[in-house]
């Protein structure tokens, strides 16, 4: 009986062995794709890591590459190096600006990530606050009414006299507590200026989609109005002169051409503080008059 069982087990083993052999061969062949998948995953991980490192490196380079571009800083800003080193990026100046002229820089705009700036073409500072509240709100002195004696003041940045705010002209104290300009306006494209061409202007200065605001004293001294809600009708375009918030900062000069016809040209004066309203309100695109950031007055 035992011999018979042994023979049956041997027969069973003989029958199973070919299948087991096949399965073993298949297992051996399956190992190669598994290794290939593992290698592929390792390659993908390495590629992603290398790409991440290169991406971070580029993020570090972008500010360096774009830092050459200057920014118009809020009123009372220190010189750029002092401003960047002292500003703590708290955003207090942004919160108090009545026309939302002050924005915070992003990583692709230069070294000053989170540092306040003004894009005058989109929204200029029109001093609707009367008291330059951004300076009052600054906790570090990055924006200041008067620089400490040890801090640099470049020639041409000091204003000849305190600027008179047109909206306060009839007040007991019509001047702004502002000692230095933040830039100076310049007629960059005289050939595009409507006044130089002797043309007038009618309608919305910057079109129906423009979101910028200005304080129109005749409408409401304390509530800035969207420019698109205040259309103009001028026989000769002089918006840069009439909408400038500072008295005697810009005027329209008249001259006579050789043929006897009259010519007109905006003339920037020393009282220009660089607020950028002239650039914002200019109805031609690109603007004919612009503000040169951090530039001093040159006679």
C-alpha positions in Angstrom: 0.0 0.0 0.0 2.8 2.4 0.9 4.6 1.7 -2.3 1.4 2.5 -4.3 1.0 5.9 -2.5 4.6 6.7 -3.2 4.1 5.9 -6.9 1.0 8.1 -7.1 2.8 11.0 -5.4 5.7 10.7 -7.8 3.2 10.7 -10.7 1.5 13.8 -9.3 4.9 15.5 -9.0 5.7 14.6 -12.5 2.4 16.2 -13.7 2.9 19.4 -11.6 6.6 19.9 -12.4 6.1 21.2 -16.0 3.6 23.8 -14.9 5.8 24.9 -12.1 8.7 25.1 -14.4 6.6 27.3 -16.8 5.5 29.6 -13.9 9.1 30.0 -12.7 10.2 30.9 -16.2 7.4 33.5 -16.4 8.4 35.0 -13.0 11.9 35.3 -14.2 10.8 37.0 -17.4 8.5 39.4 -15.4 11.4 40.7 -13.4 12.8 42.7 -16.3 9.7 44.9 -16.8 9.5 45.6 -13.1 13.1 46.8 -13.1 12.4 48.9 -16.1 9.4 50.5 -14.4 11.5 51.2 -11.3 14.2 52.8 -13.3 11.7 54.9 -15.2 10.2 56.1 -11.9 13.7 56.9 -10.6 14.4 58.9 -13.8 11.2 60.8 -13.6 11.9 61.7 -9.9 15.4 62.8 -10.8 14.1 64.9 -13.7 11.4 66.6 -11.5 14.0 67.3 -8.8 16.4 68.9 -11.4 13.6 70.9 -12.9 12.6 72.1 -9.4 16.1 73.2 -8.6 16.4 75.0 -11.9 13.0 76.6 -11.4 14.0 77.9 -8.0 17.2 79.2 -9.5 15.3 81.1 -12.2 13.0 82.6 -9.5 16.1 84.0 -7.9 17.3 85.3 -11.2 14.1 87.0 -12.3 14.2 89.7 -9.6 17.8 90.4 -10.5 17.0 90.7 -14.2 14.0 93.0 -13.6 15.5 95.1 -10.8 16.9 97.5 -13.4 13.3 98.8 -13.9 12.6 101.7 -11.5 9.4 102.2 -9.6 7.5 105.3 -8.7 7.3 105.1 -4.9 4.7 106.8 -2.7 5.1 110.4 -1.6 7.8 110.9 1.1 9.8 107.8 0.1 13.5 107.7 1.0 16.1 107.1 -1.6 15.7 103.7 -3.2 18.4 101.8 -1.2 17.2 103.3 2.1 13.6 102.7 1.2 14.1 99.0 0.4 16.1 98.4 3.5 13.7 100.1 5.9 10.3 99.2 4.5 8.8 96.2 6.4 6.1 95.6 3.7 3.3 96.0 6.2 0.9 97.5 3.7 -0.4 100.2 5.9 0.1 102.8 3.2 -1.9 100.7 0.8 -4.9 100.6 3.2 -5.1 104.3 3.8 -4.8 105.5 0.1 -8.3 106.9 -0.9 -7.8 106.2 -4.6 -5.9 102.9 -4.2 -2.9 104.3 -6.0 -0.4 102.3 -4.0 0.2 98.7 -4.9 2.6 96.0 -3.6 5.4 94.6 -5.8 5.4 90.9 -6.8 8.4 88.6 -7.1 8.8 89.2 -10.9 9.0 93.0 -10.5 12.4 93.5 -8.8 14.1 93.1 -5.4 11.3 94.9 -3.6 8.9 92.0 -3.2 5.9 93.3 -1.2 7.2 96.9 -1.3 4.7 99.6 -2.2 4.8 101.4 -5.6 2.6 103.5 -7.8 1.7 102.8 -11.4 0.8 106.3 -12.4 -0.7 105.4 -15.8 -3.2 103.0 -14.1 -3.9 105.1 -10.9 -2.0 108.2 -9.9 -1.7 109.8 -6.5 -4.0 112.9 -6.6 -3.6 113.7 -2.9 -7.3 113.1 -2.2 -6.3 112.5 1.4 -5.1 116.2 1.8 -2.6 115.1 4.4 -0.5 112.5 2.6 -1.9 109.8 4.8 0.5 107.1 3.5 3.3 109.0 5.3 1.2 109.2 8.5 0.6 105.4 8.3 4.2 104.3 7.7 5.6 102.9 11.0 9.3 102.8 10.0 10.0 106.2 8.4 10.4 104.7 4.9 7.8 107.4 4.0 8.6 110.6 5.8 7.7 114.3 5.8 11.3 115.2 6.6 14.4 113.0 6.2 16.9 112.6 9.1 20.1 114.7 8.5 22.1 111.5 8.0 19.9 110.3 5.1 20.9 111.3 1.6 19.0 114.0 -0.3 20.0 114.3 -3.9 20.2 117.7 -5.6 17.0 118.6 -7.4 14.8 116.4 -5.3 13.9 119.1 -2.8 10.9 121.3 -3.7 11.6 125.0 -3.9 8.6 125.8 -1.7 5.8 123.8 -0.1 3.4 122.6 -2.8 -0.1 124.2 -2.9 -2.9 121.7 -3.3 -5.5 123.1 -5.6 -8.3 121.5 -3.6 -7.1 123.3 -0.5 -6.4 126.6 -2.1 -9.1 128.4 -0.2 -8.3 126.7 3.1 -6.3 128.5 5.9 -3.4 126.1 5.2 -3.4 125.2 1.5 0.0 123.5 1.3 1.0 119.9 1.5 3.5 118.7 4.1 5.8 117.4 1.4 9.5 118.4 1.1 10.7 116.3 -1.8 9.4 115.2 -5.2 9.0 111.5 -6.1 9.7 112.2 -9.7 9.2 114.8 -12.4 6.8 114.9 -15.4 8.2 115.1 -18.9 6.5 115.6 -22.3 8.0 112.4 -23.8 6.0 112.3 -27.0 5.3 115.8 -28.2 4.3 114.6 -31.7 1.4 112.7 -30.1 0.3 115.5 -27.7 -3.1 116.8 -28.8 -2.3 120.3 -27.5 0.9 120.4 -29.6 -1.3 119.4 -32.6 -3.8 122.2 -31.7 -6.5 119.6 -31.2 -9.3 119.5 -28.7 -10.8 116.5 -26.8 -14.3 115.3 -26.2 -15.5 112.3 -24.2 -14.0 109.9 -21.6 -10.3 110.6 -21.2 -9.3 107.0 -20.9 -12.3 105.1 -22.3 -15.2 103.3 -20.8 -13.2 100.5 -19.3 -10.7 102.7 -17.3 -11.0 102.2 -13.6 -8.8 105.1 -12.4 -10.3 107.8 -10.1 -9.7 111.5 -9.5 -11.0 114.0 -7.0 -13.1 116.5 -8.9 -13.6 119.3 -6.3 -16.6 120.6 -8.3 -18.3 117.3 -7.9 -17.3 116.2 -4.4 -14.1 117.2 -2.6 -14.0 114.1 -0.4 -15.1 111.4 -2.8 -13.0 110.6 -5.8 -14.9 109.9 -9.0 -14.1 107.4 -11.7 -12.5 109.2 -14.7 -14.9 107.4 -17.0 -17.8 109.0 -15.2 -16.5 112.5 -15.8 -16.4 113.2 -19.6 -14.6 116.2 -21.0 -15.3 118.8 -23.7 -12.3 120.9 -24.6 -11.6 122.9 -27.7 -7.9 122.5 -26.9 -6.8 119.5 -24.9 -5.3 120.7 -21.6 -6.2 117.9 -19.3 -2.7 117.5 -18.0 -2.8 121.2 -16.8 -6.3 121.4 -15.4 -6.3 118.1 -13.6 -2.9 118.5 -12.0 -3.6 118.6 -8.3 -0.6 120.9 -7.5 -0.8 124.6 -8.3 1.8 126.0 -10.7 3.3 122.6 -11.4 2.5 122.6 -15.1 1.1 125.2 -17.6 0.2 125.5 -21.2 2.6 127.7 -23.1 1.4 129.4 -26.3 3.7 130.4 -29.1 3.4 131.6 -32.7 4.7 129.6 -35.6 6.4 131.0 -38.7 3.1 131.0 -40.6 1.4 133.0 -37.9 -0.6 130.1 -36.4 -0.6 129.5 -32.7 1.1 126.5 -31.1 0.6 125.1 -27.7 2.8 123.0 -25.5 2.6 121.7 -21.9 5.4 123.1 -19.8 6.4 121.3 -16.6 7.5 123.7 -13.8 9.7 123.3 -10.8 6.7 122.7 -8.4 6.0 119.4 -10.1 6.1 116.7 -7.4 5.8 113.7 -9.8 2.4 112.6 -8.6 1.6 111.2 -12.1 -1.9 112.6 -12.6 -0.9 114.1 -15.9 0.3 110.7 -17.1 -2.9 109.0 -16.0 -5.3 111.5 -17.5 -3.5 111.9 -20.9 -6.0 110.6 -23.5 -3.5 109.4 -26.1 -1.9 106.0 -25.9 0.8 105.6 -25.0 0.7 108.7 -22.9 2.3 111.8 -24.4 3.4 113.0 -20.9 5.0 110.7 -18.4 6.6 110.8 -14.9 10.3 109.9 -14.7 10.6 108.0 -11.4 12.9 109.4 -8.8 14.3 112.0 -11.2 15.3 115.4 -9.9 14.2 118.7 -11.2 16.5 120.1 -13.9 15.9 123.6 -15.1 
